[in-house]
Amino acid sequence: MKLAFTKMHGCGNNYIYFNCFDQTVPDPESLSIKLSEPHFGIGGDGIILISPSDKADAQMRIFNADGSEGKMCGNGIRCVGKYLYDNGMTDGRTTITIDTLSGVKTLELTVKDGKMQSARVDMGAAILAPREIPVDMDGENVISAPIVVDEKVYHMTCVSMGNPHAIVYVDEMIDDETMAKIGPLFEHHECFPRRVNTEFVKVLDRERVQMRVWERGTGETLACGTGACAVTVASILNGLTEDGITVELLGGNLEIFWDRKENVVY
């Protein structure tokens, strides 16, 4: 079996993309595990299928490196937008829609010399209700709530942007050894019935934060678009930043805006 693919990344968040308008990808769960392996596969954070949709310009399905299916990927959807535009699949339109498991998302593309240079994504509303995130806690939201991981008390703010996120603020950014140890413990903590992505965040000033992310099903990645959006929401809810901030990730910077009234945009 031969399959055509394209390797793309957004801020180092790298996936293997398959155009499923003209080919079928069997057993994507197993394929993602095989191809994501860096030594014997292609290497990446997972695979993304770009398929026809009856309610948007295309459908995006995400499979993590462990084969589990994700609902949304902010960096991945920007790459899907570039693939569609650069390959003439949007009829030249710079406003396009992508169908995901967390709903239809709208992208505004910036184009130069016939190629997409950047994309602004309407990520939809932030979800704060614990049952909808989901996180096994009571109340209307989870803001700076205590959680015990590896016999240490952390304070987390939980937000869903299509994927569940637990944001933890630190005075000094955690090192590689600590990330490798506590990342999986957060991901599989009993508080999170569907596991969780965990962002460790250091506030630099009112307009900038630094972030490292442990993604469920993948491990640490260089960037996470939904995670950066969740961090923005959490930082505003905790009174730590302004409405528009720059999130500094290992793979690059993302600019996110949320004013508590409209959808999160980045």
Secondary structure, 3 states (H helix, E strand, C coil): CCCCCEEEEECCEEEEEEECCCCCCCCHHHHHHHHHCCCCCCCCCEEEEEECCCCCCEEEEEEECCCCEECCCHHHHHHHHHHHHHCCCCCCCCEEEEEECCEEEEEEEEEECCEEEEEEEECCCCECCHHHCCCCCCCCCCCCEEEEECCEEEEEEEEECCCEEEEEECCCCCCHHHHHHHHHHHHCCCCCCCCCEEEEEEEEECCEEEEEEEECCCEEECCCHHHHHHHHHHHHHCCCCCCEEEEEECCEEEEEECCCCCCCEC
